[in-house]
Amino acid sequence: MTTSTHNFKLNKLMSYLILGGAFSSAIAYAAPQQETNSDDQLEVIEVKGYRGSINAALMSKREAVGTRETIIAEDIGKFPDLNVADSLARVPGISIEEDAGEGRQITVRGLGARYVKTTINGMESASAGAATDGAGGSNTSRAFDYNVFASELFTQIDINKTAAAELEDGGIAGNVNLQTARPFQYDGFKGAYSVNGRYNEISEDLAPRASFMVSQNWDNTFGALFSVAYSGGTVQSEGPTTVRWTVNNPKYSADGLPVNQPGGTNYLTASPKTILMENGNYTDDNLDGLYLPRIPRYSVFSKDQKRLGATAAFQYAPTDNLSFNLDVLHADLDTTMEEYQYSVLLRDQKNIVPENIYTDENNTIVAGSFSNAVIRSEAREDKSESQFDQITLTGDWFINDELTLTFLAGKGKSTLDIPYTRTFALDSEGSTVAYSYDANIDPLSLINNTGGVAIGNGSITSNMPSFAFAAGQSPGGTYSKEQIQQQMMDANNYSMGLTRNRAQTIDSENSSFKVDLAYQFSSEMTLKFGVGKRSFITEQHDFRNAWKTLDKETNKTSGKSAETQVVDLDPALTNGSLFATDLDQLGVAFGNNVDVPGSSTLGTNTWLTPDYNAAMSAFGNASFFEAKEEYKRAYYIKEEVTSAYLQLDFINEIFARELRGNIGVRYIDNKNTSKIVNLDHIYKDGYTAGFGDGANYDNGYGWRTTVSKGDDFLPSLNLAYDLTEDLIARFSYSHAITRPKLSDLSSAISVNVPDAEDPSAEIKMGAGPTLEPYKSKQYDVGLEWYFDEESLLGASFFFKDISGLTKESSDQVLTQAQLDELGIDIGEQDPSTITWQVTQLTNTPPENMWGAEFIYQQPFSFLPEPFDNLGLQANYTYIDYTRDIEDPFYGTQLNLVEEETSKNTYNLTLYYEVDKWSARFSYNCRGEYNKQYLSEYADESTFIRGYDAKAKLNFSSRYNISENLSINFEAVNLTDASQDQWNDIYTKRPYENLSTGRQFIFGLRGSF
């Protein structure tokens, strides 16, 4: 294959790496017929070493018509990447979402993970995993969980940031294709291996990481390739969390106005669950409007992961113009996570007494002591398994010199099985507790000095609070630090207060079939046409022991939720002495990587925690521990998409310079089917099937089905013009769509039934399949200057006009018949006396966003030795994407940065490479961003949570012992950057501040 315009020639390996996908093998046979230029006019580029790989990617970018980035095998395999998401983090305009110190999902050009379309070997794919609650929990969106896959499984990743008619629809942000290895990429027999150890400094765990690949190519007629990658180990995250902040609003009035209006008293839009009691100097007047953390605590997350990936590829070319590719991919991610939390439950309490509190200028209780509080120590274990399987068959047929046919047929399956999420909690009620985010205030002094008056005089000086917990003690005592710690460690001050058991399954299947034809009218013009059919099915079931005791005769419930029924047992059976241990005895350390304040009474040696095994032995078989399916959370969604496209590729000379481009249109016909459980078949507890007509069904229930249909035309235009031999201008225009996340397409509902403890009446209704997709009109303009060999200075500007989704709420009084249809049990209450706040998603008009990318890449060959072996890659992306959002508490309009959008991101890689060894530093920075507009916490005044900016520095080095053997050392997160979340757009209070520490990888790489 030649690219004479730019005086480059690609060898056969490069042709495969750059073109990948369905055309890769066919080009190998077409290439010899096209090579008409003499070799002395061309430069041969070999993919060897890191510098070779980034140069190959640069050439791919240069030859592309639209805006595209490419990562090639050397770039993936030789960087300190824990998974594919980490590899993508260095690409201009891409940022990642992290969980447990490694990438999970990606954003492209400021648009969240749900806007990114991911394909594997050219086929639409879905991948779902689990995460900590703070990191989003189980994936029920369209976002692709890249952490399921080891980076060693892939030889090339292409990121198309602009749309073309021939590309799969569904990605407003862009399309990412992951390409696994194929045997025709190598001559004859080829083997490669990598054996490493990975060390995490917090968990102090040394774990294996290995990969192996073997390939045989029989004269480009038949080939087989097999690869496998495995990694294991434990990553520990630790730090403080608050689980949001809530406002104290004793002056709330059901008919009141917001406090920003004359005479207004309400900080909330629903009756508060949390109210501090008046006490001496503390009255409703000076307590009203103060913010306190819901559950201030220290947290430890110990995540043990085993990641296994395997690929098999077969290629067969019976003739020079016909070839077939069979690709098989398996990935498995098994996770066991142990969590430990030691906290005070300030949330949902109305009898907690403030004893001594300090506030700052933002009405935040930055330090305080409280009596009649509940101390809770939790031990939790989560088990999850994510499994992904995909098989694709592709073919390339050069029918004649003008006509080419390609096809793809494939099937994939992704499952997330969470067999259990079990939590046991020891509670110490009637306790006196204190916390302090102000380093100048000792929490113990707050306990020892009740009746305080210092409403002000405090400030948040650290995200790491200090604690003092007088377990089971009334206020008024005076304690030393040692006495407090003795009370914390006295198991008789605790009793079992929570036995929670949950489980979840998400099963997804997808299939694709497509045929593409390309007719070459001339060397300057090719017409492409394709049709395709794909389907995607996902089904979720959720199991919990949150049910209440049911009387089937009356169809009424009574008593406590099952997960708290343990408190009704004989106290002799729930005494903390039967179940207590501590972190030190369990071999779990806290404070390996976070600085626990010296004033804090809580640390590894004073952290009493439930013994998980003892609690399981005692309550694992109890009736109240049974996790039953909560039927209102179940859903089944099927999407069927038929597509066709027409695209004209052309090359013309204008003013003696080459203009390359494509213009086309893609048509998609979409049918969505949503099913939810028919709640008429479910008893009022929500967990028992077989009511009424439900008894006639095998599972005790039937489904309610909603179907919608729609179609779209998506035009696109991409142009690349050589202003000079080294200066390229690009322009793109297209229409694109992204379908709503899966849980939004469900017609399922979430209900809060009012009772004495919580009088709020809320119904959150799933939008169902009639919800329209996000739609975008988008423009892209770029200028790239290839000013020297292997060098680039580029800039691109992009604009998108995107329609969105929003929640609309209304107040409604529902009849008993309507409540029955929705499966809502209100007990003996009169339905006419309840006004429900009903919330449902709706589509919104388009809003504008724009951004700019800047790229610089150059080897410093012009420097004197030895500095001439240095090189630099740098990129910076700026995003301006805001939306008008109404504050649900005050009714004011705010112009806020869109969810998951960082205004600023940049990457720097400095590398040094010679024949024997190489080393590089990679610095990645993502600016702060709003993670989620949290408007559903009507009784907390919690609006928006987000992340602080985070920068990571990674290091990678390699020394070549011989041509086929090298040793490597890599370090991840050298700067020990933590993952810091905040809460409240007006005053960014600490939400979750977790450190995962540094990780070190060392080992051998070889080939044969």
Secondary structure, DSSP 8 states (H G I E B T S, - for coil): -EEGGGTEEE-HHHHHHHH-TTTHHHHHHHHHHH--S-GGGSEEE---HHHHHHHHHHHHHHH-SS-EEEEEHHHHHTS--SSHHHHHTTSTTEEEEEETTEEEEEEETTB-GGGEEEEETTEE--------GGGTSS--SS---GGGS-GGGEEEEEEE-S--TTS-S--SSEEEEEEE--GGGSSSEEEEEEEEEEEETTTTEEEEEEEEEEEEEETTTEEEEEEEEEEEEEEEEEEEE-S-EEE--TT--TT--BTTSTT--BS-SS--S--B--BTTB-HHHHTT-EEESS-EEEEEEEEEEEEEEEEEEEEEEETTEEEEEEEEEEEEEEEEEEEEEEEE-TT-S-BEEEEEEE-TTSBEEEEEEEEEEEEEEEEEEEEEEEEEEEEEEEEEE-SSSEEEEEEEEEEEEEEEEEEEEEEEEEEEEEEEEEES-TTS-HHHHHHS-S---SSS-----SS-EEEEETT--TT----HHHHHHHHH-GGG-EEEEEEEEEEEEEEEEEEEEEEEEEEEETTEEEEEEEEEEEEEEEEEEEES---EEETTTTEEESS-GGGGGGGS-HHHHBGGGTEEEHHHHT--S-SSS---TT-S-SGGG-EEE-HHHHHHHHTT-GGG--EE-GGG-EEEEEEEEEEEEEEEEEEEETTEEEEEEEEEEEEEEEEEEEEE-GGGB-TTSS-B--GGGGGSTTS--EEEEEEEEEEEEEEEEEEEESSSSEEEEEEEEEEEE---HHHHS--EEEE---SS----EEEE---TT---EEEEEEEEEEEE--STT-EEEEEEEEEEE--EEEEEEEE---HHHHHHHT---TT--GGG--EEEEEEEE---EEEEEEEEEEEEE-TTS-TTGGGEEEEEEEEEEEEEEEEE-TTT--EEEEE-TT--SEEEEEEEEEE-SSEEEEEEEEEE--EEEE-----TTTT---EEE--EEEEEEEEEEEEETTEEEEEEEE-TT---EEEEE-SSS-EEEEEEB---EEEEEEEEE-
